[in-house]
Amino acid sequence: MYRASDEVENEEWLATLEGGADRLNLPSETRTRAADLFLSTVPEADRSKQPALAAAVYVASLATGEARSQQDVADAFDVSRLSVQGRWKALMREAGLEPPSW
């Protein structure tokens, strides 16, 4: 869970989320879930925020049935696919979700 002040402090990152979600053509439910995931787990270091944002979007897309590939998400957020790959499962578990076993 996050505080309301987290939204204000991360306003720029939430705008970045919206831009990437637009490029991925994601519905509002997925965007909201991604924002909640990101705000609940915001990393301290600014350099880690972009990959964390991408991972949150990837997890949200899986959780809402709007799956996008790791590569597509990485491209939309200008990070490497490995950045998404290295973060998404832990984020999913932290959110109380079970990662797919494919």
C-alpha positions in Angstrom: 0.0 0.0 0.0 1.1 3.5 -0.6 0.4 7.0 0.7 -1.4 9.7 -1.2 1.8 11.8 -1.0 3.5 9.0 -3.1 1.3 10.0 -6.0 2.4 13.6 -5.8 6.1 12.7 -5.3 6.0 10.4 -8.3 3.8 12.5 -10.6 6.4 12.6 -13.3 6.8 8.8 -13.2 3.0 8.3 -13.4 3.0 10.6 -16.5 5.7 8.3 -18.0 3.5 5.3 -17.2 0.6 6.9 -19.1 2.8 7.6 -22.1 4.1 4.0 -22.2 0.6 2.6 -21.7 -0.6 4.8 -24.6 2.1 3.2 -26.8 1.0 -0.2 -25.7 -2.7 0.7 -26.1 -3.5 -0.5 -22.6 -7.0 -0.1 -21.1 -7.6 2.0 -17.9 -7.9 -1.0 -15.6 -4.4 -2.1 -16.6 -3.0 1.4 -16.2 -4.5 1.7 -12.7 -3.2 -1.6 -11.6 0.3 -0.7 -13.0 0.2 2.6 -11.1 -0.8 0.9 -7.9 2.0 -1.7 -8.3 4.6 1.0 -9.0 3.5 3.3 -6.2 3.5 0.3 -3.7 7.1 -0.6 -4.6 8.8 2.6 -5.7 12.6 2.1 -5.6 14.8 4.7 -3.8 17.2 5.3 -6.7 15.9 7.3 -9.6 17.9 5.1 -12.0 15.8 2.1 -10.9 12.5 3.8 -11.3 12.2 3.4 -15.1 12.8 -0.4 -15.1 10.5 -0.7 -12.1 7.8 1.1 -13.9 8.2 -1.2 -16.9 8.0 -4.2 -14.7 4.8 -2.9 -13.0 3.2 -2.4 -16.4 4.2 -5.9 -17.5 2.8 -7.5 -14.4 -0.4 -5.4 -14.6 -0.9 -6.5 -18.2 -0.6 -10.1 -17.2 -2.9 -9.7 -14.2 -5.6 -8.0 -16.2 -5.6 -10.3 -19.2 -4.0 -7.6 -21.5 -0.7 -9.4 -21.8 2.1 -7.7 -23.8 5.5 -9.1 -24.5 8.4 -8.2 -22.3 10.1 -6.8 -25.4 7.1 -4.6 -26.3 6.9 -3.3 -22.7 10.7 -2.7 -22.6 10.5 -0.8 -25.9 7.6 1.3 -24.7 9.5 2.4 -21.6 13.0 2.6 -23.2 14.6 -0.1 -21.0 16.1 -3.4 -21.9 14.0 -6.6 -21.9 16.4 -8.0 -19.3 15.3 -5.1 -17.0 11.7 -6.3 -17.2 12.7 -9.9 -17.1 14.7 -9.5 -13.9 12.0 -7.7 -12.0 8.6 -8.9 -12.9 8.3 -12.2 -11.0 9.4 -10.7 -7.7 7.0 -7.8 -8.2 4.2 -10.2 -9.0 4.8 -12.3 -5.8 5.1 -9.1 -3.7 1.7 -8.1 -5.0 0.3 -11.5 -3.8 -0.1 -12.9 -7.3 1.2 -16.2 -8.6 3.5 -15.9 -11.7 2.5 -18.0 -14.6 4.4 -21.2 -15.0 4.9 -21.2 -18.8 
